[in-house]
Amino acid sequence: MGLMSYSMKVAIVYTSITGNTEGAMEIVNDYMKRYTQQCYVYQVEYFPFYQLESFDAIIIGTYTWGSGDIPHEMMRLYHAFENYKTKDIVTGVFGTGDECYPNFCGAVDEFRDMLYVHSTLAATLKIELLPQRIDEHRFERFAQVVMERVNSKKGITV
Ligand SMILES: Cc1cc2nc3c(=O)[nH]c(=O)nc-3n(C[C@H](O)[C@H](O)[C@H](O)COP(=O)(O)O)c2cc1C
């Protein structure tokens, strides 16, 4: 596989209450493991913030709360990108939401806007509730785009 870059250090940092975003995280993790042997998954409460700047890529997974809001437990991560040196870290953000709400996956949009400024944002992905088989190719593409961006920053020919 042309994109295999085993030394890339990737974190998937997520939160999930009823399991939808956790299900999405597992699929993202499966695809990321095609590209690197160093893909670490953290529930946001256990993320080692002191290591934030050591990752080549950070992928964020979040549900949406309130009226299109970021869950409170994700706010420390959100602010960390504003306060640490993260501009060179490649990021992706995925989320699950419910299309019944006017602001579908609003937390993904909130993270996207911040990450666009404070990181090297590669991709976003919104999933309706629990991931379905029909979503599979979008997960595959999401992981591919994130890793392509890491590789292009590192100057690896693919
Ligand atoms: C009180 C409440 C508010 C919500 N607000 C939104 C919203 O504004 N936009 C949206 O897309 N989904 C909203 N949702 C739906 C959740 O984001 C969705 O069910 C999500 O998949 C839950 O993720 P989890 O299973 O990982 O906890 C809301 C759910 C609840 C219970």
The ligand as an ORCA input file, in Angstrom:
! r2SCAN-3c Opt
* xyz 0 1
  C     -30.467     17.015     24.518
  C     -29.920     16.605     23.171
  C     -29.571     17.600     22.268
  C     -29.079     17.248     20.990
  N     -28.778     18.256     20.080
  C     -28.367     17.906     18.839
  C     -28.100     18.923     17.862
  O     -28.217     20.118     18.095
  N     -27.675     18.520     16.631
  C     -27.533     17.204     16.295
  O     -27.158     16.911     15.160
  N     -27.781     16.219     17.204
  C     -28.191     16.542     18.450
  N     -28.462     15.562     19.376
  C     -28.319     14.153     18.968
  C     -26.991     13.495     19.374
  O     -25.882     14.288     18.984
  C     -26.894     12.130     18.698
  O     -27.884     11.283     19.243
  C     -25.533     11.513     18.814
  O     -25.416     10.454     17.884
  C     -25.238     10.977     20.205
  O     -23.936     10.491     20.197
  P     -23.430      9.364     21.201
  O     -24.277      8.119     20.981
  O     -22.006      9.145     20.815
  O     -23.576      9.896     22.591
  C     -28.930     15.878     20.637
  C     -29.290     14.908     21.583
  C     -29.778     15.244     22.820
  C     -30.188     14.158     23.798
*
